[in-house]
Amino acid sequence: MWRPDLWMRAVSARRAGALLAATLVLFVLWRVVLAVDPPPDPYDRLPPGAQVLGSDGGLLRAYLAADEKWRLRTPLHRISPRMVQAVLTHEDRRFRLHPGVDPIAVIRAAALNIGERRVVAGASTISMQLARLVEPGERSFRYKLFQAYRALQYESRYSKDEILEMYLSLAPFGGNIEGVGAASRFYFGKPPAELSVAEACLLAVIPESPAARHPFRHGEDAGRARNRLVDRLEERGIIGPAEADEARAEPLPAREHPMPFRAPHFADWALSRARGAERLAGTIDPLIQERAERITSSWVASLRPSGIGQGAVVIVDSESDELVAMIGSASFTDSAHAGEVNGAVAPRSPGSTLKPFVYALAFDRGLATPAGLVEDVPVHYGPYSPDNYDGFFRGVLTAEEALRSSRNVPAVVLAAELERTAGPGLFDCLRQAGVRSIDRSREHYGLSLVLGGGDVTLLELAGLYAALARQGVWRPLRWRAEAPAPLPRRDKEDKEGEGTRLFSAEAAWMTLSILVDVTRPELDAVWRSGKEEIPIPWKTGTSYGHRDAWAVGIAGRFVIAVWLGNFDGRGTPLLVGRDVAGPLLFALADILPHDHPGRWHLMPRRLRHRQVCAISGAPPGPFCTERVWTPYIPGVSPETPCSVHREIEIDRRSGFAVCSRCRRERETVRQVVEWWPPGVAELLRRRGLPAVQVPPHNPACPVILGGGLPEIVSPREGMEYHMRPGLPREDQQIAFRANVPSGCRSVFWFLDGALVWRGPPGGTFFLSPEPGVHTVTVKDEGGRSVTIRFVVVGEKA
């Protein structure tokens, strides 16, 4: 029996199935079309220029796109909501509702155009306009269909917000200005997030006719179009009457504004490291950067009459590892002084700024303590003979005095001890800290590395001192906020966090405690404002030939590194780290926030204090009367008691020192003396210090010939000395110098068997031997002698 209701249900089911099948087929076909003929990526066709942002998200510097257009990609959340409302109201009110083509707008435009028998209205949506921007073509019905096709594709591939962001980033705004990010900067000098209603309405109407509505050339037309849009926003209740009146009364922009040009050296450097980056979020603090630039520029300008033409500054937050300021020159635009050169990343000789790391390593190795003694006497390491800045030797002084006064010879002596003992030396330390400027072999640099014999960059130097501020832990500096640099594997002994431990927290603390007492420049030269009580450990450096002046300090959590000089390497006697770089360092410290003291001043738990001999700095012996307290590292710092203070017996009648073999039947008295190594004793004797006048031993003693042998300091055993052709022989003399046991009064020198000099211990004389192999012998009055051989290479006179 035929039932109509069942037949209708069957027909409806077939229709629904057919509709579903058709929909599925259309969906598959559309996906095939998208795969075969995908819409071009708008940013591939119209690539934005690069942007470098500061730590606050603000624009530091923008770059032209490859086609010389100011085109800046701007995320939708960084565009004023007023701008978004104005654009949607003016261009596409139903943007959120249609699939890329607005049927209502199409019907309305068709009716109007038919009625007027000409094109008076369009139906382009924002998606269709995006298609026109990416693939421009001649106005025609066929091209309109193509736009609609692309618009549907864009809607299938991207979200509404993504499409709107693309349109706002690529829309034309006159000349070579494209996108609201560039237009907002160009017309109003502000980011698009800060646009007012009037400014947003003006920018919303310009893309419709960029040439006819250019506010500088056609202000009246631009103003009328803007006000009409303001009226529409008021009619729709988007803005109130008062806000609308204020927007209509706001004047149009009268001049163009330059693009931001802040931290230009950093921007160039960061983009060179992040190739292809379009929107690079940096760690630069704009406020600190601006203040530091102003102070640096002013300071360098005051130095230029002295022949010092440039300066560079790096400021690092040691707590966050972030680079907060980079100043590559006093002025980027100063072509007369090569201002575009980035002095912050240029390898230069660091002078004495690496000395603290030698001391920190020596403290860790048990080779020194702050109060322990280091020798400051002439030394020779093969052909290398370091000298002090002032040309004098002090004989002996404490490690803290040597570092604080930046003596060269003690630093080299400690560096040599580090190389002779197990563990890393300065070269290894720099390599572990990622100093890429040290790119040659250990042998190439030798011991001169501690005195500036290898180049480093200001940025690398700041990173090294940041490790001191972190109590010995080095970490790579972060310069990109959105992509932190990868960290090295965690050291098993590092309890402070990820990083590479260069030295212990105790060694870092002792080193900085010494540097914090380095005398500062005069306050009137530092531009201070009452913050001079802030403890700042700091170190200066001056390279050979006075070509580079450096100063590095730690102010709270910030590390400040300063370089002054000339990019062409020209030196000047006034280019001294303490005199010119030091004042700038403290002027920069004054502008930094002091909300966090940093960790460098916190005394490590393992560090202890003990009493030591006030003269030798060693644990006191039985004859040490004066004692002082000093820090030390238990189980690491030397425990050997003081050997400087010794008790000897003296013959009352002759004044000679005697021993158990020669004191028989003599009336003696016991006396405590300071017993120094021969080289030190001679220097102290020259300085007239009575404490070093140790009486000579009884010359009649039967064991005097069994004493220590003299030591020839120069020339060196087996050394080749090359005579330079063309130079006078008298200008190429070899120094002859020896250390002899205490109590010796005269020494005799023999060259190839002939007596050539007789004089007091520690005396130095000079000869220019003929080319060939020579033997030299030194004897003291007790008959003790030593002989060595050396070679002179060159042409005979």
Buried (B, 14 or more C-beta within 10 A) or exposed (E): EEEEEEEEEEEEEEEEEEEEEEEEEEEEEEEEBBEEEEBEEBBEEBBBBBBBBBBEEEBBBBBBBEEEBBBBBBBBEEBBEBBBBBBBBBBBBEBEEBEBBBEEBBEEBEEBBEEEEEEEEBBBBBBBBBBBBBBEEEEEEEBBEBBBBBBBBBBBEBEBEEBBBBBBBBBBBBBBBBBBBBBBBBBBBBBBBEBBBBBBBBBBBBBBBBEEBBBBEBBEBBBEBBBEBBBBBBEEEBBEEEBBEBBBEBEBBEEBEEBBEBBBBBBBBBBEEBEEBBBBBBBBBBBBBBBBBEBBBEBBBEBEEEBBBBBBBBBBBBBBBBBBBBBBBBBBEBEEBBBBBBBBBBBBBBBBBBBBBBBBBBBBBBBBBBBBBBBBBBBBBEEEBBBBBEEEBBBBBBBBBBBBBBBBBBBBBBBBBBBEEEEBBBBBBBBBBBBEBBEEEBEEBBBBBBBBBBBBBBBBBBBBBBBBBBBBBBBBBBBBBEEBEEBBEEBEEBEBEBBBBBBBBBBBBBBBBBBBEBEBBEEEBBBBEEBEEBBBBBBBBBBEEBBBBBBBBBBBBBBBBBBBBBBEEBBBEBBBBBBBBBBBBBBBBBBBEBEEEBBBBEBBEEBEEBEBBBBBBBBBBEBBEEBBEBBBBEEBBBEEBBEBBBEBBBBEEBEBBBBEEBBEEBEBEEEEBBBBBBBBBBBBBEEEBEEBEBBBBBEEBEEBEEBEEBBBBBBBEEBEBEBEEEEEEEEBEBBBBBBBBBBBEBBBBBBEEEEBBEEEBBBEBEBBBEBEEBEBBBBBBBEBBBEBEBBBEBEEE
